[in-house]
Amino acid sequence: MLSKGEYYIEFAAPAAHCESHKAKLRNVTDSTDAIVGQSMYIRTAGGGDNSAQVTTQSIGRGTITISSPKTFEIQHRVAFTVATIGYGINCSFGDSEIYTQVQITKIKD
């Protein structure tokens, strides 16, 4: 939940093997889209099979102003996905795996 104020927000959400995808910052409190990310497209060989080994990110950034506390979430939609890797392929290096990232900077109250 964010308190009243003005915010600069950036986010990036990865996807693989999905053809088209787009993320957005959703104002859950008001049921509105606050920031819509880039539309991305990954052409998968064979019409959607796993042979295209590519990951892209839907990136969004913008400034929002809210006059009272609001709850937000990142929503990410894909055309289709592979259950275990569709929202990002892990590296398996033995440390944490990070996928969707959000940075929020409060500009003023």
Secondary structure, DSSP 8 states (H G I E B T S, - for coil): -B-SEEEEEEEEEEEES-SEEEEEEEETTTTEEEEE---EE---TTTT-TT---EEEEEEEEEEEESS-B-EEEEEEESS--TTTTT-----SSS-----EEEEEEEE-
